């Protein structure tokens, strides 16, 4: 039931005028994020939960495909953390969408967005007792998911080239190498 509703919403977010998206965004974004958070917090995730997560990610992607939506996503503190928490190499299609979204945010976001994004990725990794970039490197290792590999490489490039300071770029690059990227290359 929820899956059909989310698919219908995704179509509406994609095909309706920006004014409709604006009206939806005032309360709708919070509801989408609430639902995603509920699904991510579930201990035992069933197959339908994963499908619903994927549809929610698609809705968020469609929502942020305009200036208003992007600003609303960036303005909500939970959005980046929930996107980072939803990164799962075991769900290659969903992870592909998420890293594409995060890459776009890196490139078009405001000045301090990199700090917020890295903070969200770090917090998500700490919840799972992992290195913060290990899921991205795992996505690169998935030989069956070429689109995921490309999206992960684009995300790595977006992250590493975003900082203004050369030392911080080198720090991020070295952290990726320590997370397993070096053995893949």
N, C-alpha and C positions, 0 to 999 in steps of 0.2 A: 504494500500500500504506500509506504513512505517512498519506496524506490520510484514508483510511478509519479508521485507528486513531485519528487525532486527532478525527474526527467522533464516533466512539464514545465517546471520552474526554469530549468536550464534553457529550454527552448524559448521561453518568454524573455529571459534575460538577454538572450542572443538576438532575438528578432524584434523586440519592441523598441520604440524610440527611447532616447536617453532620458527624457522626462519621466517615462515609466520607471526606468531604473532608479532615477533620483527618488521618486516616491517610495519605491520598494526599499531603498537603502536606509531610510531613516529608522526603520525598525527591523526590516528583513535581514540585514547583515547580522545583527545581534542574535536573531533566531537561528540563522545558519551556523554561526559559531557555537551557540549553545548546543545544538544538535551534534555537531562534530565533536565537541568536548565530551558529551555524554558517551558517544561511541568509542572515543579514544580511552575513556576511563573504564570501560567495561573490562573485567578480568578475562572472561571467556568470550572471545569474539567469534561469532558464527559467520558463515559465508555471506549471509544477507547483510550483516553489519559491515563487512568489508565492501560489499557492493554499494551500500548506502554512503560509506565514507568516500568512495570514489565519485559518486554522483554529487556529493556535497562539494568536493574539490572542484569538479567541473562547474558547478554553480558559482563558486567563488571566482573561478577563472573568468567566466562569462560576466560576472558582476564587475570585475575590475578592468574590463576591456574598454574603459572610457575614463576620462579625467576624474569625474566625480567618484566613480567606484574605486579607482586607485587611491584617491585621497582618503576615502572612508576606510579602506582596508588598512592603509598606513596609519590612520588616526586611531584605530582600535588596538589597544595594547595586546589583546589576546591573539589577534590574527596571525602574527608572525610565529608566536610560540606554538599555536595549534598546527600551523602548516609544518613547522619543524618537527613536531611530535608525530605527525602523520607520515613522515618519510619512512618508508618500509621497503627495503630491497626485495622482500618476498612478494610484494604487490607491484610488479614493474610498471604496469600501465598507470596506476595512481601516482607512483613515485615520479614517473616521467612528467606528468602534469605539474606536480609540486615543484620539482627543480626548475621547470620552465618558468613557473610563476616567480620563484625566488630569484632566478636569473634576471628576469625583467625588472623586479623590484630593485635589485642591485644597480642596474643600469640607469633606470629612470627615476629612482627615488631621490629624496632630498639628501643633504650633506651627511646628516647623522644616521642615515638608514643602515649603513654598514655595521655600525656599532650595535644597533637594535637587532639586526639580523644575526650577527655573530652571537649576541647574547641569547637570543632565542634558540639557536642551534646548540649552544653550550648547555643551556638549561635542559633542553630535550635529551641531550646525550647523558647528562648527569643523572637524570631519572632512570636511565637504562644502564648506568655504570659502563659507559663506552667512551671511546675517544670521540670528540665531536664530529670529525669528518669521516669516521669509519663507515657509516651507512652510504655516503656518497661514493667512497672507493669501492664498497661492495656492489653498488649499482654499476660501476664500470666493469666489474668482473663478470657480470651476467652476460654470457656469450649468446644466449637466445634472444636477448632484448636489445637490439641494435639502437632503437630510438632512445632507450634509457641510457645507453652508453654515451650517445651523442649529447643528450640533455645534461648528463652529469659532467661531461667535459666542458660544455658551455657554462655550466654553473661554476665550475672550478675557475675557468678563465674570468668570468664576471667577478668572482670574489677576489681573485689574486690581482686583477688589474684595477679594481675600484679604489684602493687606498692611494692617497696622494703621496705618502711617505714611502720611499724605497725600502727602508728597513722593515716596515710593517708588511709590505708585499713579500719580501724575502721570508719573513717569519711565517706568513700564511702558506707560502709555497713549501717551506720546510716541514710544516705541520702536516700538509697533505702527503709529502714524501714519507714521513714517519708513520702515517696511518696506513701505508701499504701501497701507495701510488708508485713508489720507486721500484718495487718488485714487479709491478705490472708493466712498467716501461722497459 
